[in-house]
């Protein structure tokens, strides 16, 4: 199939892009196009206007900041994977990016596009929530910043308004003694995850001081496993029985949505398996 007819615009500034988005009741931002264009070709999306933001300056940089790292919306997955700065300042993102689709898509797809789409089986939404990252948004009223945990609102739904553009993501610098965990189960490498997790633990000696665990592909948006994380606090990282008891609290944290890949019970079992695997790697 081919996409339905649409108007194509390629502005040079954010102000122009926002004005174009405001001018049409059904305009969409085009970044890497790795999700939007296939959806249009299958007539799953039929926007009246595409606003291509590729020429807008300032959206392609990876910059070290006082608090950590700022990544522009047009930075590709491939550029993230190749960046030594990302490996040092946003190690959880660095661990997740090799799981994103395949090389061809990583060379074109962007971090801003992935977060704006908010696919519940995608890696980046869970990573930014687990990292307590901040999303930078430009709209008709100017710049606003929102915590990642408040950015995702539901299935393919975010805090972005129709005329908004996600411009950057800000990651905090890793804390002392913080280590990062990322695990994913997929039928084939590069496929969407059946279940995945992203998180971190702060360990002092052998004691877990704090934990933050976020699952993806188990609900309509990233799911923070609050009960399991609370139970992990104070556990000895080498005490496998205590860790397994904390993992069982995922029964209360997760209520997985079945899909074509797995039913609820299988997803819950896989979530527990991945968390055990991640924690045992730390011990």
Buried (B, 14 or more C-beta within 10 A) or exposed (E): EEBEEBEEBBBEEBEBBBBBBBEBEEBBBBBBBBBBBEBBEEEEBEBEBBBBBBEBEEBBEBEEEEEBBBBBBBBBBBBBBEBEBBBEBBBBBBBBBBBBBEEEBBBBBBBBBBBBBBBBBBBBBBBBBBBEBBBBBBBEEEEEEBEBBEBBEEEEEBBBEEBBBBBBBBBBBBEEEBBBBBBBBBEEEBBBBBBBBBBBBBBEEEBBBBBBBBBBBBBBBBBBBEBBBBBBBEBBBEBBEBBBBBBEBBEEBBEBBEBEBBEBEBBBBBBBBBBBEBBEEBB
